[in-house]
Amino acid sequence: MEEVLIVIDGKEIKCKKGENVLKVSLLNGIYIPNLCFLEERGEPYGSCRLCFVEVEGEDQPKCACTLVADEGMRINTKGERALRLQKTAFELIMSNHPVDCKNCGKNGICELQKVARHLKISLRTSKYKKFLNDLPIDDSSPIFTYDPNKCVQCGKCVYLSDRLGFGELSFAYRGLNRRVTTFKDAPLGSTRCANVSEFVQICPVGAFTYKEGKNKNTGGL
């Protein structure tokens, strides 16, 4: 495949023409906020809307996960317009996310904390009215706990379930009630997902967390 030269935040980078710009950035040590990007997924999922960047010659910021590299492209990940859109997207996510970091199993490794640090913005945003779900926590797996109230709908667990050939996780319902669940809301402990620790590893937030005494070497495939 043809190789091209692009510039991201002043850094010249050689990559394949048509390659995903978010992937290229992350591989070259340039962080762009994101929650739903998975290199192995192939097609961009584009649900979190956090990865806005500015492209020279373009009127409006673009999502880096759907932007493809082309010769001479010049990208600014820290432009005022891009950062404003990133912050707005983040604040909307946090308006529907409970903040209880000290009691969360992902405290310190949560992608939301990483995004907040990068954008220099509080996790406890007050810009938008808080709308929190009160869904039951699924504690039926011997390895992990699933808290749908903390889900950011990145789709990574759904992708993993499909990749493993289970197909037991999917999105259900609409609007503010949309969530990741099983067929007929069956407990995860009754599915083939129950003993797979990868669900905790792939989740960017505290929706999937290890039970006390469990770790990444427990379960899995």
C-alpha beads as a LAMMPS data file, in Angstrom:
LAMMPS data file: protein, C-alpha beads

221 atoms
220 bonds

1 atom types
1 bond types

-500.0 500.0 xlo xhi
-500.0 500.0 ylo yhi
-500.0 500.0 zlo zhi

Masses

1 110.0

Atoms # bond

1 1 1 0.000 0.000 0.000
2 1 1 1.195 3.504 -0.837
3 1 1 2.997 5.334 1.943
4 1 1 2.179 8.990 2.660
5 1 1 3.573 11.728 4.859
6 1 1 1.196 13.550 7.194
7 1 1 1.759 16.072 9.976
8 1 1 0.038 15.773 13.362
9 1 1 0.651 18.546 15.887
10 1 1 3.773 19.540 13.981
11 1 1 5.172 16.002 13.942
12 1 1 5.900 14.449 10.543
13 1 1 4.642 10.877 10.359
14 1 1 4.866 8.299 7.594
15 1 1 1.953 5.920 7.354
16 1 1 -0.106 3.990 4.842
17 1 1 -2.481 5.956 2.646
18 1 1 -6.031 5.505 3.879
19 1 1 -4.935 4.478 7.368
20 1 1 -7.076 5.544 10.318
21 1 1 -5.739 8.864 11.673
22 1 1 -6.689 8.071 15.279
23 1 1 -4.730 4.822 15.065
24 1 1 -1.733 6.593 13.506
25 1 1 -1.792 9.257 16.219
26 1 1 -1.961 6.810 19.113
27 1 1 0.787 4.613 17.649
28 1 1 3.028 7.672 17.425
29 1 1 2.488 8.827 20.990
30 1 1 -0.060 11.536 20.215
31 1 1 -3.068 11.081 22.467
32 1 1 -6.530 11.972 21.207
33 1 1 -9.426 11.360 23.634
34 1 1 -11.412 8.265 22.747
35 1 1 -13.497 5.537 24.373
36 1 1 -14.773 3.345 21.541
37 1 1 -11.711 2.880 19.304
38 1 1 -10.467 -0.681 18.814
39 1 1 -7.827 -1.260 16.171
40 1 1 -8.938 -4.858 15.614
41 1 1 -12.556 -3.832 15.046
42 1 1 -11.593 -2.596 11.585
43 1 1 -14.434 -0.225 10.827
44 1 1 -14.625 2.776 13.170
45 1 1 -17.459 2.634 15.664
46 1 1 -17.645 6.386 16.255
47 1 1 -20.004 6.440 19.219
48 1 1 -18.168 8.549 21.802
49 1 1 -17.541 11.586 19.563
50 1 1 -14.485 12.509 21.609
51 1 1 -11.759 12.358 18.984
52 1 1 -12.380 15.616 17.112
53 1 1 -9.368 17.143 15.371
54 1 1 -8.846 20.058 13.020
55 1 1 -7.616 19.449 9.474
56 1 1 -5.919 22.211 7.513
57 1 1 -8.161 23.256 4.642
58 1 1 -11.330 21.852 6.206
59 1 1 -14.038 24.158 7.538
60 1 1 -15.157 21.927 10.399
61 1 1 -13.343 19.592 12.821
62 1 1 -13.449 15.894 11.956
63 1 1 -13.539 12.740 14.067
64 1 1 -10.078 11.189 13.879
65 1 1 -11.514 7.660 13.998
66 1 1 -13.275 8.162 10.642
67 1 1 -10.550 10.320 9.089
68 1 1 -8.191 8.580 6.665
69 1 1 -4.593 9.608 6.022
70 1 1 -3.678 11.265 2.749
71 1 1 -0.484 12.822 1.441
72 1 1 0.301 16.225 2.939
73 1 1 -2.535 16.181 5.452
74 1 1 -1.900 18.534 8.367
75 1 1 -3.803 17.805 11.579
76 1 1 -4.117 19.763 14.811
77 1 1 -5.439 17.794 17.783
78 1 1 -5.333 20.814 20.097
79 1 1 -7.174 23.433 18.080
80 1 1 -9.738 25.584 19.892
81 1 1 -12.716 24.291 17.900
82 1 1 -11.701 20.644 18.259
83 1 1 -11.116 20.977 21.997
84 1 1 -14.478 22.679 22.456
85 1 1 -16.230 19.760 20.745
86 1 1 -14.202 17.230 22.737
87 1 1 -15.159 18.925 26.002
88 1 1 -18.829 19.118 25.036
89 1 1 -18.910 15.423 24.124
90 1 1 -17.183 14.541 27.384
91 1 1 -19.552 16.639 29.475
92 1 1 -22.532 14.942 27.819
93 1 1 -21.091 11.526 28.630
94 1 1 -20.488 12.517 32.233
95 1 1 -24.016 13.887 32.605
96 1 1 -25.160 10.259 32.401
97 1 1 -22.315 8.687 34.385
98 1 1 -22.126 8.201 38.173
99 1 1 -18.900 9.555 39.642
100 1 1 -17.715 7.404 42.530
101 1 1 -14.086 6.835 41.623
102 1 1 -12.807 5.856 45.069
103 1 1 -15.199 2.898 45.160
104 1 1 -14.725 1.866 41.529
105 1 1 -12.554 -1.069 40.469
106 1 1 -11.211 0.935 37.524
107 1 1 -10.015 3.859 39.649
108 1 1 -6.621 4.931 38.311
109 1 1 -6.983 3.092 34.986
110 1 1 -10.327 4.502 33.861
111 1 1 -10.327 6.133 30.435
112 1 1 -12.727 8.802 31.669
113 1 1 -10.120 9.918 34.191
114 1 1 -7.507 9.978 31.434
115 1 1 -9.727 12.080 29.178
116 1 1 -10.531 14.478 32.032
117 1 1 -6.826 14.981 32.770
118 1 1 -6.063 15.552 29.099
119 1 1 -8.842 18.106 28.665
120 1 1 -8.190 19.664 32.086
121 1 1 -11.854 19.306 32.945
122 1 1 -13.672 17.976 36.000
123 1 1 -15.402 14.608 36.039
124 1 1 -18.176 16.287 38.005
125 1 1 -19.466 18.523 35.253
126 1 1 -22.432 20.764 36.004
127 1 1 -22.915 22.147 32.510
128 1 1 -25.689 19.697 31.695
129 1 1 -28.484 18.340 33.841
130 1 1 -27.498 15.044 35.440
131 1 1 -29.511 12.064 34.265
132 1 1 -28.501 8.866 36.020
133 1 1 -29.956 5.440 35.436
134 1 1 -30.886 3.192 38.322
135 1 1 -30.434 -0.198 36.701
136 1 1 -29.753 -3.393 38.677
137 1 1 -26.096 -4.437 38.951
138 1 1 -25.374 -7.907 37.549
139 1 1 -23.201 -9.809 40.035
140 1 1 -23.906 -13.276 38.642
141 1 1 -20.509 -13.927 37.032
142 1 1 -17.891 -15.614 39.262
143 1 1 -15.230 -13.265 37.867
144 1 1 -16.688 -9.834 37.255
145 1 1 -19.485 -7.455 38.125
146 1 1 -21.409 -5.661 35.399
147 1 1 -22.808 -2.253 36.295
148 1 1 -24.875 -0.973 33.334
149 1 1 -25.191 2.413 35.011
150 1 1 -21.499 3.052 34.283
151 1 1 -21.627 1.885 30.665
152 1 1 -20.558 4.519 28.104
153 1 1 -21.939 2.488 25.182
154 1 1 -18.584 2.120 23.455
155 1 1 -19.664 -1.271 22.123
156 1 1 -16.376 -2.991 22.955
157 1 1 -17.978 -5.748 25.029
158 1 1 -20.534 -6.381 22.281
159 1 1 -17.686 -6.656 19.773
160 1 1 -15.817 -9.068 22.060
161 1 1 -18.883 -11.242 22.550
162 1 1 -19.307 -11.461 18.776
163 1 1 -15.588 -12.069 18.172
164 1 1 -15.631 -14.981 20.603
165 1 1 -18.596 -16.438 18.756
166 1 1 -21.017 -15.922 21.652
167 1 1 -23.236 -13.176 20.311
168 1 1 -24.845 -12.922 23.732
169 1 1 -24.370 -9.197 24.325
170 1 1 -26.083 -6.505 22.299
171 1 1 -27.669 -3.079 22.542
172 1 1 -31.326 -3.005 23.517
173 1 1 -33.998 -0.332 23.930
174 1 1 -33.834 3.212 22.612
175 1 1 -32.999 6.749 23.597
176 1 1 -32.054 7.281 27.219
177 1 1 -32.993 3.654 27.964
178 1 1 -30.469 2.236 25.485
179 1 1 -28.042 -0.173 27.123
180 1 1 -25.893 -3.252 26.674
181 1 1 -27.639 -6.364 27.871
182 1 1 -28.326 -10.030 27.116
183 1 1 -31.316 -11.658 25.438
184 1 1 -34.342 -11.038 27.658
185 1 1 -31.963 -9.401 30.176
186 1 1 -30.709 -12.814 31.334
187 1 1 -27.968 -12.681 34.024
188 1 1 -24.463 -12.742 32.552
189 1 1 -23.682 -15.653 34.864
190 1 1 -26.005 -17.806 32.766
191 1 1 -24.138 -17.032 29.531
192 1 1 -20.823 -18.121 28.019
193 1 1 -19.470 -14.645 28.847
194 1 1 -19.534 -15.455 32.567
195 1 1 -15.965 -16.786 32.879
196 1 1 -14.214 -14.522 30.389
197 1 1 -11.991 -11.950 32.080
198 1 1 -11.412 -10.139 28.794
199 1 1 -14.687 -8.298 29.312
200 1 1 -13.091 -6.427 32.200
201 1 1 -9.917 -5.775 30.248
202 1 1 -11.678 -4.397 27.174
203 1 1 -14.074 -2.130 29.073
204 1 1 -12.620 1.411 29.231
205 1 1 -14.596 2.370 32.337
206 1 1 -16.093 0.768 35.444
207 1 1 -18.989 -1.045 33.797
208 1 1 -17.080 -4.350 33.960
209 1 1 -14.861 -4.747 37.022
210 1 1 -13.179 -7.713 38.687
211 1 1 -14.678 -9.110 41.835
212 1 1 -12.495 -8.931 44.926
213 1 1 -9.645 -11.430 44.765
214 1 1 -9.919 -11.879 40.999
215 1 1 -7.453 -10.577 38.425
216 1 1 -6.649 -10.620 34.738
217 1 1 -5.314 -14.186 34.946
218 1 1 -8.633 -15.486 36.200
219 1 1 -10.876 -16.970 33.558
220 1 1 -10.371 -15.850 29.984
221 1 1 -9.757 -18.031 26.973

Bonds

1 1 1 2
2 1 2 3
3 1 3 4
4 1 4 5
5 1 5 6
6 1 6 7
7 1 7 8
8 1 8 9
9 1 9 10
10 1 10 11
11 1 11 12
12 1 12 13
13 1 13 14
14 1 14 15
15 1 15 16
16 1 16 17
17 1 17 18
18 1 18 19
19 1 19 20
20 1 20 21
21 1 21 22
22 1 22 23
23 1 23 24
24 1 24 25
25 1 25 26
26 1 26 27
27 1 27 28
28 1 28 29
29 1 29 30
30 1 30 31
31 1 31 32
32 1 32 33
33 1 33 34
34 1 34 35
35 1 35 36
36 1 36 37
37 1 37 38
38 1 38 39
39 1 39 40
40 1 40 41
41 1 41 42
42 1 42 43
43 1 43 44
44 1 44 45
45 1 45 46
46 1 46 47
47 1 47 48
48 1 48 49
49 1 49 50
50 1 50 51
51 1 51 52
52 1 52 53
53 1 53 54
54 1 54 55
55 1 55 56
56 1 56 57
57 1 57 58
58 1 58 59
59 1 59 60
60 1 60 61
61 1 61 62
62 1 62 63
63 1 63 64
64 1 64 65
65 1 65 66
66 1 66 67
67 1 67 68
68 1 68 69
69 1 69 70
70 1 70 71
71 1 71 72
72 1 72 73
73 1 73 74
74 1 74 75
75 1 75 76
76 1 76 77
77 1 77 78
78 1 78 79
79 1 79 80
80 1 80 81
81 1 81 82
82 1 82 83
83 1 83 84
84 1 84 85
85 1 85 86
86 1 86 87
87 1 87 88
88 1 88 89
89 1 89 90
90 1 90 91
91 1 91 92
92 1 92 93
93 1 93 94
94 1 94 95
95 1 95 96
96 1 96 97
97 1 97 98
98 1 98 99
99 1 99 100
100 1 100 101
101 1 101 102
102 1 102 103
103 1 103 104
104 1 104 105
105 1 105 106
106 1 106 107
107 1 107 108
108 1 108 109
109 1 109 110
110 1 110 111
111 1 111 112
112 1 112 113
113 1 113 114
114 1 114 115
115 1 115 116
116 1 116 117
117 1 117 118
118 1 118 119
119 1 119 120
120 1 120 121
121 1 121 122
122 1 122 123
123 1 123 124
124 1 124 125
125 1 125 126
126 1 126 127
127 1 127 128
128 1 128 129
129 1 129 130
130 1 130 131
131 1 131 132
132 1 132 133
133 1 133 134
134 1 134 135
135 1 135 136
136 1 136 137
137 1 137 138
138 1 138 139
139 1 139 140
140 1 140 141
141 1 141 142
142 1 142 143
143 1 143 144
144 1 144 145
145 1 145 146
146 1 146 147
147 1 147 148
148 1 148 149
149 1 149 150
150 1 150 151
151 1 151 152
152 1 152 153
153 1 153 154
154 1 154 155
155 1 155 156
156 1 156 157
157 1 157 158
158 1 158 159
159 1 159 160
160 1 160 161
161 1 161 162
162 1 162 163
163 1 163 164
164 1 164 165
165 1 165 166
166 1 166 167
167 1 167 168
168 1 168 169
169 1 169 170
170 1 170 171
171 1 171 172
172 1 172 173
173 1 173 174
174 1 174 175
175 1 175 176
176 1 176 177
177 1 177 178
178 1 178 179
179 1 179 180
180 1 180 181
181 1 181 182
182 1 182 183
183 1 183 184
184 1 184 185
185 1 185 186
186 1 186 187
187 1 187 188
188 1 188 189
189 1 189 190
190 1 190 191
191 1 191 192
192 1 192 193
193 1 193 194
194 1 194 195
195 1 195 196
196 1 196 197
197 1 197 198
198 1 198 199
199 1 199 200
200 1 200 201
201 1 201 202
202 1 202 203
203 1 203 204
204 1 204 205
205 1 205 206
206 1 206 207
207 1 207 208
208 1 208 209
209 1 209 210
210 1 210 211
211 1 211 212
212 1 212 213
213 1 213 214
214 1 214 215
215 1 215 216
216 1 216 217
217 1 217 218
218 1 218 219
219 1 219 220
220 1 220 221
